[in-house]
């Protein structure tokens, strides 16, 4: 999909951004790393909502990114790291996103989605906008910015036209509206407004999101997502070889029926995300100490 220097350059930018986020968390001076349980639950929740494609129109589906949600729940550096873990596991386990596109995906959804989106949320909150409203608006903007970044990467690869880019921006605007509304709702539920609130409530909500996403994954839309649909409409969608030998390509497990396969793949993805995130968070906490 991306050619020339775009893949190595986006990979270098993504690696630098993720490494810088991990360094900030490990030092613990400006930003403290979140607890391992919270970090792993948020990461698993992000994996879960990204796994649930919902139908839009004309055979198009979409899914949430969850970048601003993660940044709001964990802080910006941890939000970036959380999205990077999710996107990497999607590639390595499920051949979702493509090995050569991983750098661009992390740049678009982690650095722009969680990073820039998180900064926009913080700026809005400094203007006395409520947590849920600021989070929802920032989530909307983050998806639009990620779509513009995608168009720039395609243009630098010599792919597409103004018609393609305008179509990508148009369909992603619909996704951005859904992202903004759902993120605002979830932010409102997760917010700890008063000291007397039960501090375990956010953990219970996150666990519910994880379990609900697993239960719903067999019913995820099979329509191509907005990006795939747009590229296919302009005859620019190439075949996607499983270069990394991902064992559960297309979120399926060999030898199982469709529902069992989806449930099993979903459980593997959620479990792997939780375990890897927990281990990384523990390591960061030890470095911080």
Secondary structure, DSSP 4 states (H G I P E B T S, - for coil): ---TTHHHHHHHHHHHHHHHHHHHHHH-SSSPPPPHHHHHHHHHHHHHHHH--EE-STTEEE----HHHHHHHH-HHHHHHHHHHHHHHHHHHH--S-STTHHHHIIIIIIIIIIIHHHHHHHHHHTT--HHHHHHHHHHHHHHHHHHHHHHHHHHTT---HHHHHHHHHHHHHHHHHHHHHHHHHHHHH---STTS-TTHHHHHHHHHHHHHHHHGGGS--SEEHHHHHHHHTT-------TT--TTGGG--TTS-HHHHHHHHHHHHHHHHHHHHHHHHHHHHHHH-
